[in-house]
Amino acid sequence: MKNLNWKGYRIIAWIGQALLTILVIAAAVQGKWTNAFGLAIFLIASFVFVIQDDKLPTLFDFLFVLAALLNATGWVWDFFGMPGPYDEIVHGYTTFAITLALSFLVYGSMLNIFRNHTLLYLVTITSFGIAIGALWEVTEWSAGKILNTQVIESLDDTIIDLIMDSLGAGLAALISFWGLRNWINRNTNVSNSETKTYI
């Protein structure tokens, strides 16, 4: 069970949040208030995920905080605007991490049902992740219009981002299904031990 719910992942996640807090402050000191606001949203979202002690495996906490840090460093030091695949990699990974965590939170009550329907689970979680990626693209487009900045470079940029989002969502579905089996076994073992204690 160390693979999925090792306590060290949560400790690393808290360290990541401390770094993210520093990046929010760094963006504010640089006068990049839009970036600071965006990073603060990531910080709050990551905090919400990390405090879900019994609802999420600690590995998922760590992966989400890492996604927040990748976005934060990209915004603070403008890695997104530099040549190279940073933007595409972060798009794919962020969708992967968000889909992975949200799949457990949103579909948590139905995990036992999905356990016996592998294909349905994989298609559902992948579709869920692709929808998250599409909403993110709408958010980027809206931010560009509202803030009058060039967030989206071109139609090609959007399509490539959506492809990376889809790949991240598909990978999240596979990892989520693996995590599902471990998580159900863990909860079953915990329930059985509690029952023995009361008996």
MOKAJO-V279652 format. One line per field, one symbol per residue. psi: psi as a letter, one per 20 degrees, with the letter a starting at -180 (. if undefined). burial: 1 if it has 9 or more other C-alpha atoms within 8 Angstrom, else 0. A space follows every 10 residues. Layout:
BEGIN
psi = ???
burial = ???
END
This chain:
BEGIN
psi = ihhhkphhhh ghghghhggh ghhggghghi jmhggggghh ghggghgggh imgiiqqhhh gghghggggg gghhggjkhh iqqrjggggh gggggggggg ghhhggjgij hhghhjmggg gggghghggh hggghhhhgg gghhggilrn gpgrhggggg ghghgggggg hhgghhgghg gggghghggg gghhghgh.
burial = 0001110011 0111011011 1011111100 0100111011 0110011011 0000011111 1111111111 1111110110 0000001111 1111111111 1111101100 1001100100 1110111111 0111001001 1011000000 0100001101 1101111111 1111111011 1111010000 000000000
END
